[in-house]
Amino acid sequence: METVTICPAIPGDFEALARLYEEFHEFHVRGIPVRLRSLGETSEADDQQLFARLAEIVAGAGSTLFVARIHDGIVGLAEVYIREDDPAPGIIPRRYGYLQSLMVAEPYRRDGIGTALLGAAEDWARENGATEVQTDIWEFAGGPLLFYEKHDYRTFKRRLAKTLVGALLAAPW
Ligand SMILES: CC(C)(COP(=O)(O)OP(=O)(O)OC[C@H]1O[C@@H](n2cnc3c(N)ncnc32)[C@H](O)[C@@H]1OP(=O)(O)O)[C@@H](O)C(=O)NCCC(=O)NCCS
C-alpha cells in the first residue's frame, strides 16, 4: 500500500474533499434509493458554500476534519464534533465525539485507511474530554455496520419505521 498520512484538513484540500463528499452521498443513494436522491452535478456556488462550511469545521474549537493523504491527493475523510447531552433530570449526561461523516474513496477501501481515520477521530475526541464516540448510520447490505461493529461500536438506540398499507400510492413523491 502507498504511504497514507492522517492529518487535519487544510484549505488546499477542500476541492478534493468536495468530490469525496459527493461520493459519500452517492454511495448512500445507491444503498437507500427509497429515502435518498442523487444531488446530480454540483455547481460552483454549491462548492463555494461547502468550502465555507469546511473552513468553519476546521477553524472551530469543537470540530475537526481529518483527511487521509497519499502522495497525489486525498483518499478519505473523518468529520467529527464534540457534543454534550442537554442536562435533564432523567438523563445521565455525556460528553462525546460525534462522527458526522467517515469516508474512504472506493479504490482505497479495505486497506486500513478507515480504521486509521476512525482512530484519529477517537483520539481527538478523547483529547477534547469525550468519554465515547457516537455516530448514526444507514443500515443496508454493503453498508458500514460491520466496519463499526468490528471496532466495538454497538447500537444503543434504533429508529423504526413501517410503511403504511396504501399510503405510498398517495404520497407526493
Ligand atoms: C466504512 C469505510 C469507511 C471503511 O473504510 P476502509 O478503509 O475500507 O476500512 P478498513 O480497511 O480499515 O476495514 C477494517 C475492517 O472493517 C471491516 N470492514 C470494512 N468495510 C467493510 C464492509 N464493507 N463490509 C464488511 N466489513 C467491512 C473489515 O473487517 C475490515 O477488515 P478486513 O479488510 O481485514 O476484513 C468505507 O468502506 C467507506 O468509506 N464506505 C462508504 C461510506 C460509509 O459507509 N461511511 C461510514 C458511514 S458514515
PDBQT file of the ligand as one rigid body, heavy atoms in Angstrom, charges set to zero:
ROOT
HETATM    1  C1  LIG A 201     -16.794   2.196   6.062  1.00  0.00    +0.000 C 
HETATM    2  C2  LIG A 201     -15.448   2.607   5.439  1.00  0.00    +0.000 C 
HETATM    3  C3  LIG A 201     -15.067   3.995   5.896  1.00  0.00    +0.000 C 
HETATM    4  C4  LIG A 201     -14.383   1.606   5.871  1.00  0.00    +0.000 C 
HETATM    5  O1  LIG A 201     -13.137   2.056   5.368  1.00  0.00    +0.000 OA
HETATM    6  P1  LIG A 201     -11.989   1.001   4.962  1.00  0.00    +0.000 P 
HETATM    7  O2  LIG A 201     -10.745   1.747   4.716  1.00  0.00    +0.000 OA
HETATM    8  O3  LIG A 201     -12.490   0.153   3.860  1.00  0.00    +0.000 OA
HETATM    9  O4  LIG A 201     -11.919   0.153   6.296  1.00  0.00    +0.000 OA
HETATM   10  P2  LIG A 201     -10.698  -0.778   6.814  1.00  0.00    +0.000 P 
HETATM   11  O5  LIG A 201      -9.873  -1.243   5.666  1.00  0.00    +0.000 OA
HETATM   12  O6  LIG A 201      -9.994  -0.049   7.890  1.00  0.00    +0.000 OA
HETATM   13  O7  LIG A 201     -11.555  -2.007   7.396  1.00  0.00    +0.000 OA
HETATM   14  C5  LIG A 201     -11.285  -2.601   8.642  1.00  0.00    +0.000 C 
HETATM   15  C6  LIG A 201     -12.188  -3.778   8.814  1.00  0.00    +0.000 C 
HETATM   16  O8  LIG A 201     -13.554  -3.361   8.863  1.00  0.00    +0.000 OA
HETATM   17  C7  LIG A 201     -14.357  -4.361   8.234  1.00  0.00    +0.000 C 
HETATM   18  N1  LIG A 201     -14.993  -3.787   7.041  1.00  0.00    +0.000 N 
HETATM   19  C8  LIG A 201     -14.653  -2.665   6.376  1.00  0.00    +0.000 A 
HETATM   20  N2  LIG A 201     -15.511  -2.436   5.353  1.00  0.00    +0.000 NA
HETATM   21  C9  LIG A 201     -16.392  -3.428   5.394  1.00  0.00    +0.000 A 
HETATM   22  C10 LIG A 201     -17.528  -3.760   4.611  1.00  0.00    +0.000 A 
HETATM   23  N3  LIG A 201     -17.929  -3.004   3.576  1.00  0.00    +0.000 N 
HETATM   24  N4  LIG A 201     -18.222  -4.881   4.894  1.00  0.00    +0.000 NA
HETATM   25  C11 LIG A 201     -17.831  -5.664   5.926  1.00  0.00    +0.000 A 
HETATM   26  N5  LIG A 201     -16.758  -5.407   6.736  1.00  0.00    +0.000 NA
HETATM   27  C12 LIG A 201     -16.068  -4.300   6.463  1.00  0.00    +0.000 A 
HETATM   28  C13 LIG A 201     -13.453  -5.495   7.842  1.00  0.00    +0.000 C 
HETATM   29  O9  LIG A 201     -13.423  -6.409   8.908  1.00  0.00    +0.000 OA
HETATM   30  C14 LIG A 201     -12.127  -4.799   7.699  1.00  0.00    +0.000 C 
HETATM   31  O10 LIG A 201     -11.038  -5.615   7.904  1.00  0.00    +0.000 OA
HETATM   32  P3  LIG A 201     -10.562  -6.628   6.721  1.00  0.00    +0.000 P 
HETATM   33  O11 LIG A 201     -10.499  -5.852   5.449  1.00  0.00    +0.000 OA
HETATM   34  O12 LIG A 201      -9.222  -7.098   7.230  1.00  0.00    +0.000 OA
HETATM   35  O13 LIG A 201     -11.587  -7.720   6.678  1.00  0.00    +0.000 OA
HETATM   36  C15 LIG A 201     -15.513   2.576   3.877  1.00  0.00    +0.000 C 
HETATM   37  O14 LIG A 201     -15.994   1.307   3.480  1.00  0.00    +0.000 OA
HETATM   38  C16 LIG A 201     -16.394   3.644   3.272  1.00  0.00    +0.000 C 
HETATM   39  O15 LIG A 201     -15.962   4.771   3.040  1.00  0.00    +0.000 OA
HETATM   40  N6  LIG A 201     -17.644   3.274   2.972  1.00  0.00    +0.000 N 
HETATM   41  C17 LIG A 201     -18.572   4.229   2.339  1.00  0.00    +0.000 C 
HETATM   42  C18 LIG A 201     -19.021   5.351   3.261  1.00  0.00    +0.000 C 
HETATM   43  C19 LIG A 201     -19.506   4.858   4.601  1.00  0.00    +0.000 C 
HETATM   44  O16 LIG A 201     -20.273   3.898   4.695  1.00  0.00    +0.000 OA
HETATM   45  N7  LIG A 201     -19.060   5.546   5.663  1.00  0.00    +0.000 N 
HETATM   46  C20 LIG A 201     -19.443   5.225   7.023  1.00  0.00    +0.000 C 
HETATM   47  C21 LIG A 201     -20.745   5.839   7.403  1.00  0.00    +0.000 C 
HETATM   48  S1  LIG A 201     -20.550   7.467   7.988  1.00  0.00    +0.000 SA
ENDROOT
TORSDOF 0
